[in-house]
Every structure is written in structure tokens, then in C-alpha cells.
Amino acid sequence: DGNTVTLPVEISEGLAAGQVGLPMGMPGIAPVLAGARLEDLREAQQ
């Protein structure tokens, strides 16, 4: 819907290479993106 969200980047050893974690319940972070892959997130931003 045209919202731009800027989030801090934290490197976590608990995440596999290529895996990202997003805060849930934050405006602009749709629950439907839970479990999405990184390439899916890029498409969702367009």
C-alpha cells in the first residue's frame, strides 16, 4: 500500500543463511509475510 518501513539490522547466529526475521504486530509488517522467503519480500515491496 505504498508504506516504507525502515528497520535496524541485527545479525543473529540463530538464523540460517538467507533467513530474515521480521517484527510481528508492527505497522507496515503484514502478518501474511510470516514465513515468506526473501525473494517474496522483495516482490511484496514493489
N, C-alpha and C positions, 0 to 999 in steps of 0.2 A: 503494500500500500504506500510505498514511497518513503518509509521511515528509514533513517540512517542511524545505526547504533554503533557507538564506539566503546569497546570493552578492553580492559587491560589484558595483556598476555602473560600467562604463567605457564612455565614448563613443568609438567608433572611426570615423574618416573612411573606412576601408576597407569598411565595411558600408553597404549601401543602406538608405534609409529603411524602417523596419518590419522590418528584418532583425536577428536576435539571434544571438549566438554563445554556446554553452554549453561548459563544460569537459568533455572526454570522460574516462572512466575514474574519475570521482568518484562515491562512493556517493550514490545518490539521483538520478543523471542516467542514465536508461536509454538505451542505445545506439539503441533503436528510435526515439528522438526526433530523431536526426540528420536534418537536412533538413526537419524539421517546421516548419510556419508558426506564427506567434504565436498565432492563434486555436486551433490544435490543442494548443498547450502549455497554454492555459487549460483546455481540456476535460480534458486528461490530469491536471490537478491536482485535479479535482473527485472 
